[in-house]
Amino acid sequence: MTDRVNVPEDRTRERRTITDGVFEREVYLSREETAAFLRTLADRIEADTTITIAGSEWEIPFEYREPIEVEIEFTKRRDRELEIELEFEEPDGQSDLSVR
């Protein structure tokens, strides 16, 4: 099984691999595309601690540690908006296990 989770607009081409710096992309999906993307992401989260999120021209391979932060935000100013954010952090390489 691959660790790749493709954003639905994905087309197989040469991709730029993002491993540092700042990268942000907004993608607008239908309900069906969003559900399929989230199912694939959920399968990857359940299977392993590595994922690769990819678009048509970019990919971000990432190894993360638990816990995963889930942030829920609701606002109603002019329009009602519900935001659900997942935050993955890379492993810190430390453990509470030691030999003394």
C-alpha positions as CSV (number, residue, x, y, z in Angstrom):
1,M,0.0,0.0,0.0
2,T,1.3,3.4,-0.9
3,D,1.4,6.3,1.6
4,R,0.3,8.8,-1.0
5,V,-3.0,10.7,-0.5
6,N,-3.7,12.6,-3.7
7,V,-5.7,15.8,-3.7
8,P,-8.4,15.0,-6.3
9,E,-7.2,17.5,-8.9
10,D,-4.1,15.3,-9.1
11,R,-2.6,14.4,-12.5
12,T,0.4,12.2,-12.7
13,R,3.4,14.4,-13.8
14,E,6.7,15.4,-12.4
15,R,6.2,16.6,-8.9
16,R,8.2,19.0,-6.8
17,T,8.8,17.4,-3.3
18,I,8.3,19.9,-0.5
19,T,10.4,19.1,2.6
20,D,11.2,22.6,4.0
21,G,10.1,26.2,3.9
22,V,6.4,27.2,3.8
23,F,3.9,25.8,1.5
24,E,0.1,26.4,1.4
25,R,-2.5,25.4,-1.0
26,E,-6.3,25.8,-1.0
27,V,-8.3,23.3,-3.0
28,Y,-12.1,23.4,-3.6
29,L,-13.7,20.0,-3.8
30,S,-17.2,18.6,-4.2
31,R,-18.8,16.7,-1.3
32,E,-18.0,13.5,-3.0
33,E,-14.3,14.4,-3.7
34,T,-13.9,15.7,-0.1
35,A,-15.4,12.5,1.3
36,A,-13.1,10.3,-0.9
37,F,-10.1,12.4,0.1
38,L,-10.9,12.1,3.8
39,R,-11.5,8.4,3.6
40,T,-8.1,7.9,1.9
41,L,-6.5,10.1,4.5
42,A,-8.2,8.2,7.4
43,D,-7.0,4.9,5.9
44,R,-3.4,6.2,5.8
45,I,-3.6,7.6,9.4
46,E,-4.9,4.2,10.6
47,A,-2.2,2.2,8.7
48,D,1.0,4.1,9.5
49,T,2.6,7.3,10.8
50,T,3.8,8.3,7.3
51,I,1.7,10.1,4.6
52,T,2.4,11.9,1.4
53,I,-0.1,14.6,0.4
54,A,0.2,15.3,-3.3
55,G,-1.3,17.6,-5.9
56,S,-0.6,17.7,-9.6
57,E,2.7,19.5,-9.3
58,W,3.8,19.0,-5.7
59,E,4.0,16.4,-2.9
60,I,4.7,16.6,0.8
61,P,6.0,13.4,2.4
62,F,5.6,13.5,6.1
63,E,6.3,11.3,9.1
64,Y,4.3,12.3,12.2
65,R,3.9,11.4,15.8
66,E,0.8,11.0,18.0
67,P,-1.3,12.6,19.2
68,I,-2.8,14.4,16.2
69,E,-4.3,17.7,17.1
70,V,-7.8,18.2,15.9
71,E,-9.1,21.8,16.1
72,I,-12.7,22.7,15.6
73,E,-13.6,26.4,15.0
74,F,-17.0,27.9,14.4
75,T,-17.7,31.5,13.6
76,K,-20.7,33.5,12.6
77,R,-20.0,37.0,11.4
78,R,-21.5,37.6,8.0
79,D,-21.6,34.0,7.1
80,R,-21.5,30.9,9.2
81,E,-18.2,29.0,8.9
82,L,-17.1,25.7,10.4
83,E,-13.4,24.9,10.2
84,I,-11.8,21.5,11.1
85,E,-8.1,21.5,11.1
86,L,-5.8,18.5,11.6
87,E,-2.2,19.2,12.8
88,F,0.5,16.6,12.5
89,E,3.9,17.1,14.2
90,E,7.0,15.3,13.2
91,P,8.6,12.9,15.6
92,D,11.0,14.6,18.1
93,G,13.3,11.5,18.3
94,Q,13.0,11.5,22.0
95,S,11.7,8.9,24.4
96,D,11.1,8.7,28.1
97,L,13.1,5.5,28.1
98,S,16.6,5.7,29.4
99,V,19.4,3.5,31.0
100,R,21.1,4.9,34.0
